[in-house]
Amino acid sequence: MNIRQLTYFVTLAETANFTRAAERLNIAQPALSVAIKKLEGQLELPLFHRNERKVVLTHEGETLLTHARLILQQVKDANIAMAELKGLEKGEVRLGLPSMLGSYYFPEILMGFKSRYPNLKLTIVEAGTQSIRKMLLNGELDLGIIHNADVPEHLETEHLLSSQMVAVVSKDSELTQQESITFSEFFKHELVMFKEGYFHREFIDSVCLQHGFEPHIAFETNLLQMILKIVRNDFAITALLEMVTEHEKDVVAVPFTDRVDLEIAIAWRKNGYLSIADRAFMEFLKSTTNN
């Protein structure tokens, strides 16, 4: 029994007529008759009652029809899946990532996706939330990871993860003895911060605006490793996602007294075209996050 035989069998069962079935299959009627007889011979079972005008399924034929349709549908689904994969052979995903998430959350995800689709190209652009939003709107990026707040109306977003923003200090700092730190106390210290446009800086700027604080920014850089080195050497403190302190030595997380949770989302241009590669990445990302 093979796929061709099952296709002939199902077509004949649906048309109940050798002539119409042969026309639909675009083969000669004698060839169809021979194929059906051969299938019945292999199974050693009659599949049709034959008369001059039409053919009718036997009980055995009705049983086979259920299985044959399922098998043919599975073959069709497999062909569709393979066709989609062919579409990924030369695909590309242009993804915008903030440096913090790019360093700690995404490496395993990106490598896992690349392992599943080895011929697909991943172009990663490191930038702050504001820059990623602009590049999405300008079509420079397909997907972006952003802070899910004050999102432009022309972008769609889907929640990805929540993470607590904490003060980050040297292990030698006296602040490590505290269970939490107030915003007032935090802003009394010299700070090393990301430049404007990064969601960590947006957080700091919004707190200052809300409470009237004047931050003492001693260092300003977009280099995460430089920020961490300055903090380790106790030259300044900073505010980062808690996940950073879980992977870095010699720095300590001190939660803010008023807990701060940031919502991180994946974003794309509203009504924009998402390629097969983009959709595959989004599905892979969501499945990884849900696990």
N, C-alpha and C positions, 0 to 999 in steps of 0.2 A: 504494500500500500504506500503510495507516495502523494505528494501535494497535487500533482497534475490529475491523478485519478480522483482524488477527493473533490477537486474543483469541478471536474466533469460530473461527478455523482451529484453534488449539491445543485449544480445548474439544471440537470435533468429533473431532479426532485422538485425544483421551483417552477419549471416550465411544464412539467408533466407531458412532454412531447419531444421526441428525438429530433424532429426537424427544427423546432424553435430553439432547442438547446444547442444544436450544432451551429445555428446561425449566430446565436449570442456568443458562442465560444470561437466563432470564425474558423471552424474546422468542417471537414466533410462528415456527413451523417454516418457512413459506414465506419469511419474511424472512431466516432463516438460509440457506436454499438459494440465494436470490438473491445474498446477500453472498458466499458461497463461489464461485458461478459468476462473479461480477464479479471476484473476486480471481484466479481461474484465467484469466479473459480478459485481465486486466492483465498477468499474467506470461506469458501465452501458453503455459502448461504445465498438464497435468492433475495435480491434487494428490491425488485420491482415485479408487479403483476403487469403483463403486457397485453394490449389489445390494439386494434387497428387505429383508433383515434388518440388514445392517450395511455400513459403508463401511471401506475399507482404504486406507492411504496408498500412493501410488505411490513410486517411487524419488525423484522430484522432491519429493514431499510430505515424505518422510523428511528430505531435505536441508534443506528450509525449516523443518521443525519444530525442528531444533537451533538455528537462528538465531532463530526466533521466540521460543522459550523464553528465550533469553539476552536478547533485546531487552525482553521483558515484565518480566523480573527486574530489569533495569537501570532501567526506568521505575518499578517498585515501590520500588527502593532510592532513586531520586531523590525520589519522593513522601514517603518516610519522612524523608529528610534535610530536605526543605522543611518538613515538619510539625514537626520538631525545632527548626528555625530560628524557626518561628512561636512556639514555646514560649519563645524567648529575647527576643521582642519586648518583653516587659514584665518580664523577669527581673532579678534583682539578685544581686550577689556582695558579701557583707560580709566583708572581708579585714582581718586584723590584721597589722601590719607593724612591726618594730623600726625606729627612725628611721634607723639606719645603712644598712640594706638598702633602706629606702624611698627614701633619698637617692641611692644609688649603683648599686644592682642592678636595682631594679624599675621606674623610670620608663619605660624603653623597652618593657619587657614590658607594662606597663599600657596604654601608648598603642597598642601593636600589637594588643592584645586589643580595645581600644575601636574601633580601625579596622575590625577584622573583624566586630564585633557592635556597631554604632553605637547601637542602641536599648537596649542593656543598661546598667543602672545599676551603677556600681562605687562602693561605700562603703568607704573606707579609714580604718581606725582605727590611729593611731600609738600604740604601747604597748610595754612591756617583755615579755619572755618569760613571766614569771609572770602578768602581767595578761592576756595573750593566752590563756594556758591556762585561766584562770578564765572568761573571756568565752566561750570555746569550750564549756566544760562547762555554762555557764549558758544557752547558746543565743543569746547576744548577737552572736556571730560564727559564720559558716559555715566559714571557713577561716582558718588562721593560720600565720605563718612563725615558727618557734621554734628554740631550741637543742635539738638532738636528744639530750638527756641527762636522766635522771630524769623521764621523761615519765609523767604520770598514767595509770593503767591504763585509764581510760575514753576515752582519746584514741588514734586511729590516726595513724601518721606515715609519710611516704615521703621518703626522702633527696632533697635538692635540690642542695646544693653543699657543698664543704669550703673553708674559708678559714683562713689563718694569722692568729693573733692576734700583734700586734707592739707593741713600745713605740713611741710616737709623740712626737717631740721637735721643737723649733724647729730650723730650718736653721742657726742660729747656736750651737746647743748643742755643747759639747765631745763629747757622746755620739755625734755623727754620725761621728766618726773611728773608732768601734768597729765591728767586724764583727757583734758580738752583745752582749747585756747579760744578766747573771745576774739572777735574781729578787732576790737579796740587794741588788745594787746598785740595781735599779729601785726598791725600797721605801725606799731612803735619800733619795729625792727627794720633793719635794712633788708631790702628784697632783691632777689634776682628773678627776673620775669621774662616770659616770652614777649616778643614785640606785639604791637596791636594787630588784630586780625585773627589771633588764635583764641580758641574758646576759653582757655585758662586765663588769658588776659582779659577777655570779655567779662569773665566772672569777677575778677579783681576790680575792674573799672566799674561794674554795676554796683558792687558793694560800696565802693568809695562814694559813688554818686548818691546812693540811697542813704548812707549814714554821714556823709560829709567828711570822710577821712581824706587825708593828704598822704598818699603812699611815698615812702622813701625808697625809690628804685635806684639801687646802686649799680646794678648790671642789667642789661637788656640784650637778649640774644634769642635766636631761633634754634640754637643748638642744644638739644636736650642733655647730651653728655657733658657739655660745658656747665649747664645749670647744676647738674648733679655734683660735679667736681667742686664747684664753688660752695655748694651746701655742705659737702663732706668736710671741706676745710674750714667750715664755720665762719665764712666770710659774709654769708647772708642766708636767709631762709626763703622758702618759696611755697607755692600752692600747686599741687599736682593731683592727678587721679591716684586713688589709693593703690591701684594695681602696680604702680611704679615701685612703691616701697616694698612690695611683696617679692620683687625680683632684684632689688639693689641692696648691696651691703653698705653698712656705715651711714645709712640715713634712716630716720625714724618718722613714722606718720603720727601726727597729733590731730585728732578730729577737731573740727570747729564746734564750739558750744552749741551754736545753731547749725544743726546738721545740714550739709549741702549735698544734694544728689543731682548729678547731671544726666540728662537723657541723651543718649547717642543714637543717631539714626543713619540709615543709608538713604541717600537722596538721588533723584534723577529728574530730568527736565519734564515737566508736565506736558502731556501730549506729544512728547518726543519719541523717536523710534528707538527701541531697545533691541539690539541684535540678539541672535540666538546665543551668542557667547555671553552677552550681558545678562540675559535671563538665566542662563546656566549658572553664572557666578552668583547671582542673587539667590537662587534656589539652594546652591551649595552652602552659601553663607548662612542662610536661615536654618538649614538642617544642622549645621555645625553649632550654631548658637543655641538651638533648641535642645541639643544633646548636652 
